[in-house]
Amino acid sequence: MIRRQIAVVGAGMAAARLTAQLFARDPGAAVTLFGDEAYAPYNRALLADVLTGRLPAGTIGLPSSAAQVRTGVEVVAVDTAARTLESADGSIAGYDTLVFATGSNPVLPPIRNLHCTSNTGEGGELKQGVHAFRTLADCARLAAAVPGARRAVVIGGGILGVSAARALAALGLPVEIVHQAPYLMERHLDEDGGAALHRALDRLGVAVYAENRAKSLHGTDRAEGVTLANGYRLDADLVVLACGARPRVGLARAAGLEVRTGIVVDDGMAASAPDVYAIGDCTEHRGVVHGLSGPAWEQADVLAARLCGAEAAYTGSRVGARLTAGPVEIAAFGDVDPVAGGAHDVIRLADPTRGSYKKLVLRGDRLVGAILVGDLATVGALTHAYERDEPVPADPLHLLIPQGAPQ
């Protein structure tokens, strides 16, 4: 029996999930992953734990079943008419079904003097001491730089920036976060939650400069400090860029696929060419780009089902953020703004002595959003009620206080 050849451009978390689901449904599937990193698929969410040494790099790999994984292979061109892929080494591979799982690239902030100028000119290599933090290779370079560093600045106070700052502080470095928004993780937390996170980082020795923008870097070819827009200078010989990510769509656009912010897909994850699909961070579904692992896995599950002949549709995801390892624990999901969410009831519990903050947002008897900072004891019950859209107890306070905990 001749098997359909499924080619996946990308070997990240979405690709690994897709192959696992495909082989669960069809153990004889013929799948090849093309990944430009030197590593087989791994769990990117655990990079901070690799940085601190809590987890060895070899333990965060993801199973890719019986797929052929071609690491270190960059696909540079796709011909959807001929159904071929061209790699950087000039080799050509054919496919019957093509899946884009190209992920995203880190956003570099508009900071003057970010790049080396002595050899490559502006726009060339980043200065020594300046690091992105998105791949295992980034993690290895950052870990190698930490022992010789004196002070670190993390630019960006989203979940990635907080995770990086926490890891660097655990390694003994003085760390400062520069964040443009009024409070940390503003996409997921409210102001009180951001303040609780700020206090938790303070206890770790991490200083936070909210409502501040990094304007320029000091140093010729090596970072020596960061100047803020208000003129204040932070000395640092280690700078981590954590300013978000942008869907990686250049290959798809060059192949003639419909691309807006991400590769446009329908409810079956199909792109705008026959037998071409996209999943994960690179996709745009119903005008939304998620950029999170949860939606990527849900999209992979739908696509695996469809490629194996089952009925399945992706209609969107209930998304959230979670940071659980180490002394700073956070979980947030749903509509945490009661006005935007059209909710009627809000329950808050704050315990500054324990460094915890909890919030439930309810619409009738349904949980539509929640924030937990510093205490995730009830996160399982909350997530269950939210994801299944089940009625909450008559006294929803029980969802915030573990059974047997002191009142």
Secondary structure as GFF3:
##gff-version 3
##sequence-region A 1 407
A	DSSP	beta_strand	5	9	.	.	.	ID=ss1
A	DSSP	alpha_helix	13	25	.	.	.	ID=ss2
A	DSSP	beta_strand	30	35	.	.	.	ID=ss3
A	DSSP	three_ten_helix	44	46	.	.	.	ID=ss4
A	DSSP	alpha_helix	47	52	.	.	.	ID=ss5
A	DSSP	three_ten_helix	57	59	.	.	.	ID=ss6
A	DSSP	beta_strand	68	71	.	.	.	ID=ss7
A	DSSP	beta_strand	75	79	.	.	.	ID=ss8
A	DSSP	beta_strand	84	87	.	.	.	ID=ss9
A	DSSP	beta_strand	92	94	.	.	.	ID=ss10
A	DSSP	beta_strand	97	100	.	.	.	ID=ss11
A	DSSP	beta_strand	104	106	.	.	.	ID=ss12
A	DSSP	beta_strand	130	132	.	.	.	ID=ss13
A	DSSP	alpha_helix	136	145	.	.	.	ID=ss14
A	DSSP	three_ten_helix	146	148	.	.	.	ID=ss15
A	DSSP	beta_strand	152	155	.	.	.	ID=ss16
A	DSSP	alpha_helix	159	170	.	.	.	ID=ss17
A	DSSP	beta_strand	175	178	.	.	.	ID=ss18
A	DSSP	alpha_helix	191	203	.	.	.	ID=ss19
A	DSSP	beta_strand	206	209	.	.	.	ID=ss20
A	DSSP	beta_strand	214	218	.	.	.	ID=ss21
A	DSSP	beta_strand	225	228	.	.	.	ID=ss22
A	DSSP	beta_strand	233	235	.	.	.	ID=ss23
A	DSSP	beta_strand	238	241	.	.	.	ID=ss24
A	DSSP	beta_strand	245	247	.	.	.	ID=ss25
A	DSSP	alpha_helix	250	254	.	.	.	ID=ss26
A	DSSP	beta_strand	263	265	.	.	.	ID=ss27
A	DSSP	beta_strand	276	278	.	.	.	ID=ss28
A	DSSP	three_ten_helix	280	282	.	.	.	ID=ss29
A	DSSP	beta_strand	283	285	.	.	.	ID=ss30
A	DSSP	alpha_helix	293	307	.	.	.	ID=ss31
A	DSSP	beta_strand	320	323	.	.	.	ID=ss32
A	DSSP	beta_strand	330	334	.	.	.	ID=ss33
A	DSSP	beta_strand	345	351	.	.	.	ID=ss34
A	DSSP	beta_strand	356	363	.	.	.	ID=ss35
A	DSSP	beta_strand	366	373	.	.	.	ID=ss36
A	DSSP	alpha_helix	379	387	.	.	.	ID=ss37
A	DSSP	three_ten_helix	396	399	.	.	.	ID=ss38
###
